[in-house]
């Protein structure tokens, strides 16, 4: 029997948009319905009788379905800056510029967004991305002599290129040096937490997340990393809570958290729900992260959906034809295509 997800945010998504056919318990379902409808329509329901609740619920469900079906228009940007500059949009890393300083074909939704660009040896710049901005956007970075900023950049590069524990320990030391120079840098605490997570040191990883949140109480990336720490430590409830907090803090836009929830569902054997979360992450990243397609393909395969699995795996190969999983994925696709149709 499917279980409604433990956290209220997921409960609302699955009650109002999927309408679970299998009840988990009348009282629990009533609490979920009441909480979700209160959020959807902004009314207080404690004393509402059954018939009035039903009417409000129908209105709320219709509103949410209509909203979900409203088409989202997108636009395309090309960021022009220094070579190998890392680009974030709405605090989500979207890639790095090439040797010519260009990061092309970035898809974003209409409306205002935030943009952050950083390159080694230069000062980081953050700015608002105008709602009308399309096409090419030049971002000029200035050389930096700030020792704290330069130490942080060295730490980030060391973490991203580390392939063994010795290299990760060196990255951790560089983050410590950066924090000595800029103690209030929440991003450095999160970077150090990621290093400790890779080193399987969950206690110190959580300590760094706590330090980051003391500096920046509302910090979606920190919450998403916290969820990963709890999940890898086997603390499922704490993981789901942290992932859902990340999604709330980012007003729904947090692909790392959606991937994390998907991994939790996968570990519970709820593969269709896992596939849903992976697809949400893919949509939010506008089809730019091949590894999530690999996760999506595996979830569909385990759920007994071979056609969907083939499509996901082929999208992985489209984005990463020479990726680390490419050979294995091609083999899986060939095997799936040889299976007889049901």
C-alpha positions, 0 to 999 in steps of 0.5 A, spaced: 500 500 500 502 506 498 504 511 504 502 518 503 509 522 504 510 524 512 511 531 511 506 536 510 509 539 503 509 532 500 502 530 503 499 536 500 502 535 493 500 528 493 493 529 496 491 535 492 494 533 485 494 525 485 488 524 490 491 517 493 486 512 492 488 508 498 487 511 505 492 511 510 487 512 516 481 516 516 483 521 522 490 522 518 487 523 512 482 528 515 488 532 518 492 532 511 486 534 507 484 540 512 492 542 512 492 542 505 486 546 503 487 551 508 494 552 505 490 553 498 485 557 500 487 561 506 481 559 510 481 557 517 477 550 517 477 547 524 469 548 525 467 547 518 462 542 517 463 536 512 459 539 506 462 546 506 469 542 507 467 538 501 466 544 497 472 548 499 476 542 498 473 541 490 475 549 489 482 548 492 483 542 488 481 545 482 485 551 483 491 547 484 490 543 478 489 549 473 495 552 476 499 546 475 496 546 467 498 553 466 504 553 461 510 556 463 514 560 458 521 560 458 527 564 455 534 563 453 540 566 455 548 566 454 552 569 459 559 572 457 564 573 462 571 570 464 573 563 462 571 558 467 566 562 471 561 558 475 554 561 474 548 560 479 541 562 477 537 563 483 542 560 487 542 553 483 549 552 479 547 552 472 554 551 469 561 554 467 563 558 461 568 555 456 575 557 454 572 563 451 568 565 457 561 563 454 555 559 457 550 558 452 543 556 452 541 557 459 533 556 459 530 560 465 522 562 466 519 569 465 520 573 471 525 576 475 531 572 477 538 572 481 544 571 478 551 570 481 558 569 477 565 567 480 571 566 477 578 564 480 582 570 481 576 575 481 571 578 485 564 574 485 558 578 483 551 578 484 545 581 481 538 581 479 537 578 472 531 583 469 525 580 467 526 582 460 533 580 459 534 575 453 540 573 449 547 575 450 548 578 457 555 580 459 558 580 466 564 583 468 568 581 473 574 585 477 580 582 479 580 581 487 586 581 492 581 579 498 585 574 501 578 571 504 575 571 497 581 568 494 582 562 500 575 560 499 576 560 491 581 555 492 577 551 497 572 550 492 576 548 486 580 543 491 573 540 493 570 540 486 576 536 483 578 532 489 578 524 487 580 521 494 580 522 501 587 525 502 585 531 497 578 532 500 582 533 507 586 538 503 580 541 501 577 541 508 583 545 511 583 550 505 575 552 507 578 552 515 583 557 512 578 561 508 573 561 515 579 564 519 579 570 514 571 571 513 568 567 519 561 570 517 561 566 510 555 561 510 557 559 503 564 556 506 561 553 512 556 549 506 562 547 502 566 544 508 559 540 510 560 537 503 567 535 504 565 532 511 559 529 507 564 526 502 569 524 508 563 520 511 564 525 517 556 526 519 557 529 525 562 535 523 558 536 516 552 537 521 556 542 525 558 546 519 550 546 516 548 549 523 554 554 523 551 556 516 544 557 518 546 561 524 549 566 519 543 565 514 537 562 517 533 561 511 538 557 506 535 552 501 542 549 499 544 548 507 537 545 508 538 540 502 545 538 504 543 537 511 537 532 508 543 529 504 547 528 510 541 525 514 539 520 508 546 517 508 546 516 515 540 512 515 536 518 518 530 518 513 525 522 517 530 527 519 532 527 511 525 528 509 524 534 513 530 537 511 529 536 504 522 539 505 524 545 508 529 546 503 523 546 498 519 551 502 525 556 503 526 556 496 519 557 494 519 550 490 525 551 486 530 546 489 532 540 485 537 538 489 532 537 495 527 533 490 533 529 488 534 527 495 527 526 496 527 521 490 533 517 493 529 516 499 523 514 495 527 509 491 530 506 498 523 505 500 522 501 494 517 507 492 519 507 485 514 511 481 514 516 487 522 517 486 521 518 478 516 523 480 521 527 484 527 526 479 522 529 473 521 535 477 529 536 478 530 535 471 524 540 469 527 545 474 534 544 471 532 545 464 535 538 462 542 540 463 544 534 469 545 528 465 546 524 472 538 525 474 536 522 467 540 516 469 537 516 476 530 517 473 531 511 468 533 506 474 527 508 477 522 507 471 526 500 470 525 498 477 517 500 477 516 496 471 516 501 466 521 499 460 519 504 455 519 510 460 526 507 462 529 507 455 527 514 454 530 517 460 537 513 459 537 515 452 536 522 454 542 521 459 546 518 453 544 525 449 547 529 454 553 525 456 555 520 450 562 519 454 559 520 461 562 515 466 555 511 466 555 511 458 557 504 457 553 501 462 547 505 460 547 503 453 548 496 455 541 497 459 538 500 453 539 494 449 537 489 454 530 493 455 529 494 447 530 486 447 525 485 452 518 483 449 512 488 450 507 487 455 
